[in-house]
Amino acid sequence: MKEKEAVVAVDKIWFNEKEAINYTGFGRTELFLNRDKGKLSYRTYGKRKIIYSRSDLDKFIENNTHLVLSVDEQLKNIMTKRKKIL
């Protein structure tokens, strides 16, 4: 059975929640909390459907890159903390 790969078209203007998660790399909870704090703009349609514009997601990513660390950066931070302890 083939594994599904999450691919989001870059030319897309509006993203549903699942697409926004894939596009930003942030989890559902992170998106919710930032929507709730007013840090991430969104639109609603219907009773509960939430959509995000790509430009708003791009701004959110730019303003929150400190939340996303590569594995190398995470390991470097851990090693630096260990060296300080020793």
N, C-alpha and C positions, 0 to 999 in steps of 0.2 A: 504494500500500500504506500502511495506517495505521500510525503509530508507536504503540507500546504505552506507556501512561503507568503508572508505578508508583504505585498508590494503596493505602494500607494503612488498613483500617477502624480508627477510633479506639476503637471499643468492643471490639476484640479483646483477649483476655487473654494469649494465647501467640503468639509469633512464631517462625517458622523463620528460618534464617540470612539468606536473601534478603530477607525482610520486615523483619528487624532492621536490615539495611543500609539499606534504603529509609526506615525509620522514623527512624533516628538520623542518617543522612547520613554515617556513618563507613564506611570501606571494610572489606572482609573481613579484611585483615591487621590493621587497627587493633582490630577486635573480637577477633580471635584473641590478639593480644599482651596486651590488657587482661584477657581470660579467663585467660590463662596467668599473669599477675601477680596474679590474685585481685581485680582491680578491677571486674570485671563478672561477676555471678552468672549461671549458666545451669543447665539440666537436660539430661540425656541420656535418650534412650529408644532401644530397639533397640541395634544395635551402634555406630552412628556418628551418629545423628540428634541434633542440638543444637537446643534451643529456649530462648527467653528470655521472661521475663514482662515485660509492659508496665511494671509498677512498677519492676522492676530496670533496664530501659532508660531510664526517665525519670530515675531517680537517677543513672545513668551520664552522661546528657546534662547534668544539672544540675551534676555535679561536674567535667565536662570541657568546659564551654562555651569555655574559653580555647583549646581546640584548633580551634574552628570560628570563623573570622573571615570576615566578609562581604568582598566584593570591595572595597568602599569602605574598610574598615578596613585591608585589605592594602595598598592604594594609599597610604593615609595614612601607614602605617608605612614604606613604601619612600621616599616623599617626605621624611619626617622624617629618615631615615638619610642621604639624599642631601644635605640642607641642612646636616647636621652635618659631612659630608665637605668640602663647599665652604666 
